[in-house]
Amino acid sequence: MGYLLKSTASETLMSMLRAAMRGEAAISGAMAARILEEFGRLARGSLSSAQEDTPALTTRERELLRLVADGAMDKEIATELSISLSTVKTHVRSILAKLRSTSRHQAAASAVQKGLIARPGQGDVPREK
């Protein structure tokens, strides 16, 4: 297997094919440079994302997360917010993704820590910044 650019010169292509036949990874220098550049860009992007103080949660997501933090189950949340169970599940998935959490409890704890929602039993959802 290997990767090459359309513009790869025929001599380079033949060299890469010979390397592939020997079981070596075939990758052109130009492609390697592009891959390294992309990895660097992604690493810089993930660093800046990790440094963000506050993920962008909608007002509804904050309301829902506040109920999750209070221990409400999906059906209770649906009733409280007058939305369908399916909509609750969609919001929960979105919240987990935005907060990079693997569980509802982890998302609620993260949101409290970041000041996105008040601690359980301490009032309403904070206003968006």
Residue, then its C-alpha position, 0 to 999 in steps of 0.5 A: m500500500g502507498y500514497l502518492l500525488k497525481s503529479t508524481a514523476s514517473e521515475t518516482l512512481m517506479s521507485m515507489l512501486r519497487a519499494a512496495m514490491r519489497g514490502e516497504a511503505a510507499i509514500s512520496g516525499a511530497m505526500a509525507a510533507r502534506i501528511l505531516e503538515e496536516f497532523g501539525r494543523l490538527a494538533r494545533g487545532s486540538l490544542s486551541s479547542a482544549q484551551e477553550d473555557t466554555p463550549a457553546l451550549t444552547t440555552r435548551e442544552r443548558e436547561l436539559l443539563r441542569l435537569v440531568a445534574d439534578g438526577a432527572m431521567d429522560k422521561e422526566i426531562a421530556t415532561e418537564l421541558s415539554i419535548s419528546l423523548s427522542t429530542v431529549k436523547t438528541h440533546v444529550r448526545s449533543i451535550l456529550a459531544k460538546l463537553r467531550s464526555t462519556s457519560r451524563h454524570q461526567a457532562a454534568a460535573s464538567a458543566v458545573q466546573k466550567g460554570l455552564i450550569a449552577r451546582p445541583g440545588q443552587g438555582d437556575v441555569p446561568r445566563e449565556k455569556 
